[in-house]
């Protein structure tokens, strides 16, 4: 029998760690592709049913008019992207969208609003939405920007399950993408959310012009938080005309799968979500991502301002791959 190479026989540990070193993460990205996928899938299978995927639906409840300068975002007032500012959607419209999402199989309903940091009167409009969606039996998630501790407490008391606040990229590359808030601003909001007992949804974007090292440092930052985010969305940049990143170089699909796989290795018990960019992914690419450890998707026809594969396409893909919706988030 042929002898396995030394790197292949290393123990496939799936213990939760918060002390990853840069060199260790870099070494994961440098593994032969098959070895990395084997390691990631083995860890994934140890913690989850590998054939179940959690379904979330995202609704843009307040679009446009954001004062930030995030280079990827069509909702910034600084860029000409034909996204018009609009007020918070009425309760009835949000509840109807949530009911539709639940009927289509989603277990979590996420609501996004284009604010840098909501005012207290803004939260007055959001809290009834959280309460109404929660009453339908769905998990609730919002992304509203930076929060104060009292605001986080109000969200928790309204029944919020998850708060999304992405780090986007590595600490070192962050300044190339955003100048209107700091990396620490984001980390501070995450800490307030965690301290209040709300689950954390936090990930980033691949394709901002960053290097492989930046992808590793983003994931290492997430994995070395005091507690791993329960959800880790990995977005593939959607290049929108009018934004500074409209002509960004496309990411090779294999490099994207590597990012998914390393996220799974670093955060064994987190749901790793395929988020923005799925419209541009082939079925084959998504299948590799599921094998590499992705076990959550945004499901439906629309994200915040960009398209998402329609539900029928997702159902056909799931059937082809033998996947089913994870209705209970149960570990294998």
Number of C-alpha atoms within 10 A of each C-alpha: 3 4 6 8 8 7 10 15 10 9 8 13 11 19 12 15 15 17 12 15 11 13 10 12 20 18 10 21 19 13 15 11 16 10 15 21 24 16 25 28 20 20 24 29 16 15 15 20 16 21 17 23 23 24 25 24 25 25 22 20 22 18 22 23 19 19 15 18 20 24 19 24 26 29 27 25 17 17 18 13 16 11 15 13 15 13 12 17 17 13 17 11 11 21 18 12 17 29 16 14 23 19 10 16 18 25 22 26 27 24 25 20 26 26 21 17 15 17 12 14 8 14 16 11 14 23 17 14 25 27 16 19 25 21 13 12 13 21 19 24 28 25 18 21 18 20 21 15 14 12 17 23 18 16 23 20 12 17 19 23 20 27 27 24 21 21 23 24 26 23 15 13 19 20 15 13 18 16 13 11 15 14 17 11 12 17 18 16 19 25 15 19 25 18 13 16 14 20 22 23 25 22 25 22 23 24 21 26 16 19 13 16 17 19 27 24 22 23 27 24 21 25 23 17 15 12 16 23 24 16 22 28 28 26 19 23 25 24 21 17 15 17 20 18 20 16 11 15 13 14 15 9 17 13 14 19 24 24 21 27 31 25 30 28 27 25 29 25 21 24 25 31 26 22 24 23 20 21 15 14 13 10 16 11 16 17 17 19 24 27 22 29 30 31 28 24 23 25 28 24 16 17 21 21 15 14 16 21 18 13 16 13 12 16 16 12 16 18 11 11 13 10 18 15 18 19 14 9 17 11 14 12
